[in-house]
């Protein structure tokens, strides 16, 4: 009887571990699909979207952006309302193009 209880307990633990693993994998997949796509964020910056939407896109590009986002972010540096957001996005991109864009803007912007 003890052996049977032991096997049932071990089996239950294994089942719960598999369920937890499946739930975790599902949560990770859902998080990946919710991540904004860089081209969509760049499109927002280049559109006539409200400044609040562009600011949010800049913040998200600080996380998901690459060298491809540099021109769109750099174009916002002279904008008084969005320059700080664009700078934050550029500072987070680990590429020389982002550094160069910030240096070039130093001669063109105030503040």
C-alpha positions as CSV (number, residue, x, y, z in Angstrom):
1,X,0.0,0.0,0.0
2,X,2.8,2.4,0.8
3,X,4.4,1.8,-2.6
4,X,1.2,2.6,-4.3
5,X,0.8,5.8,-2.4
6,X,4.3,6.8,-3.2
7,X,3.8,6.2,-6.9
8,X,0.5,8.1,-6.9
9,X,2.2,11.0,-5.1
10,X,5.1,11.0,-7.5
11,X,2.8,10.8,-10.5
12,X,0.7,13.7,-9.2
13,X,3.8,15.9,-8.7
14,X,4.9,15.1,-12.2
15,X,1.5,16.0,-13.7
16,X,1.5,19.3,-11.8
17,X,5.0,20.0,-12.9
18,X,4.1,19.4,-16.5
19,X,1.0,21.6,-16.2
20,X,3.0,24.4,-14.6
21,X,5.6,24.1,-17.4
22,X,2.9,24.3,-20.1
23,X,1.3,27.4,-18.4
24,X,4.7,29.1,-18.2
25,X,5.5,28.3,-21.9
26,X,2.1,29.7,-22.9
27,X,2.6,32.9,-20.9
28,X,6.0,33.4,-22.5
29,X,4.6,32.9,-26.0
30,X,1.8,35.4,-25.2
31,X,4.3,38.0,-24.0
32,X,6.3,37.6,-27.2
33,X,3.3,38.1,-29.4
34,X,2.3,41.2,-27.5
35,X,5.7,42.8,-28.1
36,X,5.3,45.6,-30.6
37,X,7.0,45.2,-33.9
38,X,9.7,47.7,-34.7
39,X,8.4,48.6,-38.1
40,X,5.0,49.4,-36.6
41,X,6.6,51.7,-34.0
42,X,8.7,53.5,-36.7
43,X,5.6,54.0,-38.8
44,X,3.9,55.7,-35.8
45,X,6.9,58.1,-35.5
46,X,6.7,58.9,-39.2
47,X,2.9,59.4,-39.3
48,X,0.6,62.3,-38.2
49,X,-0.1,60.4,-34.9
50,X,-0.7,62.5,-31.8
51,X,2.4,63.4,-29.8
52,X,1.4,61.0,-27.0
53,X,1.3,58.1,-29.4
54,X,4.8,59.1,-30.7
55,X,6.1,59.4,-27.2
56,X,4.9,55.9,-26.4
57,X,6.5,54.6,-29.6
58,X,9.8,56.2,-28.6
59,X,9.7,54.5,-25.2
60,X,9.0,51.2,-26.8
61,X,11.8,51.6,-29.3
62,X,14.1,52.1,-26.3
63,X,13.3,48.4,-25.6
64,X,12.7,46.9,-29.0
65,X,14.5,49.3,-31.3
66,X,17.5,48.6,-33.5
67,X,19.6,50.6,-36.0
68,X,16.5,50.6,-38.3
69,X,14.8,53.0,-35.8
70,X,17.6,55.6,-35.7
71,X,16.5,57.8,-38.6
72,X,12.9,58.0,-37.3
73,X,14.0,58.8,-33.8
74,X,16.6,61.3,-34.9
75,X,14.0,63.2,-37.0
76,X,12.2,63.9,-33.7
77,X,15.1,65.4,-31.9
78,X,14.4,69.0,-33.0
79,X,10.7,68.6,-31.9
80,X,10.3,70.5,-28.6
81,X,7.6,68.1,-27.4
82,X,9.2,64.9,-28.4
83,X,12.9,65.5,-28.3
84,X,13.4,63.9,-24.8
85,X,11.4,60.8,-25.8
86,X,13.4,60.5,-29.0
87,X,16.7,60.9,-27.1
88,X,15.7,58.2,-24.6
89,X,15.0,55.8,-27.6
90,X,18.3,56.6,-29.2
91,X,20.3,56.3,-26.0
92,X,19.1,52.7,-25.5
93,X,19.9,51.5,-29.0
94,X,23.3,49.8,-29.0
95,X,24.6,50.9,-32.3
96,X,27.1,53.6,-33.5
97,X,24.4,55.1,-35.7
98,X,22.4,56.1,-32.6
99,X,25.4,57.7,-31.1
100,X,26.2,59.5,-34.3
101,X,22.6,60.8,-34.6
102,X,22.8,62.2,-31.0
103,X,26.1,63.9,-31.8
104,X,24.8,65.5,-35.0
105,X,21.8,66.8,-33.2
106,X,23.9,68.6,-30.6
107,X,24.6,71.4,-33.2
108,X,21.0,71.7,-34.3
109,X,18.9,71.6,-31.2
110,X,18.5,73.6,-28.0
111,X,17.8,72.6,-24.5
